[in-house]
Amino acid sequence: MIKTRLYYVDDDNAPDPPESVPGQSPQVGWWMEGLPELEKGTLYFFAIMYLIKDYSEGVEKNYLKILDQPIEVTVN
């Protein structure tokens, strides 16, 4: 089983090799553990991120419902 961990770095002075100029602002990604143990084949990893302008606490609730309560559409 793959274990994932989200990481976020926002530091204009952090070293960022191999680049010679420091700064990681912002850097967002995933640490993934367990990849070497996977069976060969085609694998898919999906990540969805929402950039919410003028965020305030509680605004995220409607965004998080998108995957739990998808819109259903029927075309006849």
HUCORJO-V583137 format. One record per backbone hydrogen bond with DSSP energy under -0.5 kcal/mol. CO is the residue of the C=O (numbers start at 1). NH is the residue of the N-H. E is the energy in kcal/mol with one decimal. If there is no record, write none. Layout:
co,nh,e
CO,NH,E
CO,NH,E
This chain:
co,nh,e
2,4,-0.5
3,33,-2.9
5,31,-2.7
7,29,-1.9
9,26,-0.6
9,27,-2.6
11,14,-1.1
11,24,-2.5
14,23,-3.7
16,19,-1.6
20,22,-0.5
24,11,-2.7
26,25,-0.5
27,9,-2.6
29,7,-2.4
30,32,-0.5
31,5,-2.0
33,3,-2.3
34,37,-0.8
35,38,-1.6
41,43,-0.5
50,52,-0.8
51,53,-0.7
52,55,-0.8
56,59,-2.2
58,61,-1.2
59,62,-0.7
59,63,-0.7
60,64,-2.5
61,65,-1.0
63,66,-1.2
64,68,-0.7
65,69,-3.1
